[in-house]
């Protein structure tokens, strides 16, 4: 018998060179809705883009990447 299970979603934000692992607040939400939810805590998410999902250790990893460049 074949059993299908839904993999847990995990979101990664890079802030000042440090990776922050965020849990899924609501599995029914779209990835963009999750990004908007966390944008209040992590303002860089207001201009971030979402990378393609990767499956790792029975989770689906989404990486929020900043599109803002650095000055200089």
C-alpha positions in Angstrom: 0.0 0.0 0.0 1.3 3.5 -0.9 1.0 6.2 1.7 1.3 9.9 0.9 2.3 12.4 3.5 2.5 16.1 3.2 6.0 17.4 3.8 6.5 20.2 6.4 7.4 23.6 4.9 10.4 25.5 6.3 11.3 29.0 5.4 14.8 30.4 5.5 15.6 34.2 5.8 19.2 35.5 5.6 19.5 38.6 7.9 22.9 40.2 8.3 24.7 37.1 7.2 22.8 34.9 9.6 20.3 32.3 8.5 17.0 32.3 10.4 14.7 29.3 10.2 11.0 30.1 10.2 8.2 27.7 10.8 5.1 27.5 8.7 2.4 29.6 10.5 -0.4 28.0 8.4 0.1 25.2 6.0 -2.9 26.2 3.9 -1.4 29.7 3.1 0.5 30.3 -0.1 4.3 31.0 0.1 3.6 34.7 -0.6 1.1 34.9 2.2 3.7 33.4 4.6 6.3 36.0 3.4 3.8 38.8 4.0 3.0 37.4 7.5 6.7 37.5 8.5 7.4 40.9 6.8 6.3 42.6 10.0 9.1 41.0 11.9 11.7 40.9 9.1 11.2 44.1 7.0 13.6 42.9 4.3 10.9 40.5 3.2 8.9 43.3 1.7 11.3 43.4 -1.2 12.4 39.7 -1.2 11.8 37.0 -3.7 11.2 33.3 -3.1 13.7 30.7 -4.4 12.6 27.4 -5.9 11.6 24.9 -3.2 14.2 22.2 -2.2 13.4 18.9 -0.5 15.8 18.2 2.4 15.4 16.0 5.4 11.7 15.4 4.8 10.9 19.1 4.7 10.4 21.5 1.8 12.7 24.4 2.1 11.9 27.8 0.7 14.5 30.6 0.9 13.5 34.2 1.0 16.2 36.1 -0.8 16.6 39.9 -0.7 16.7 41.7 -4.0 18.1 44.8 -2.5 21.7 45.5 -3.3 24.4 47.1 -1.2 25.6 50.6 -1.7 29.2 51.2 -2.6 
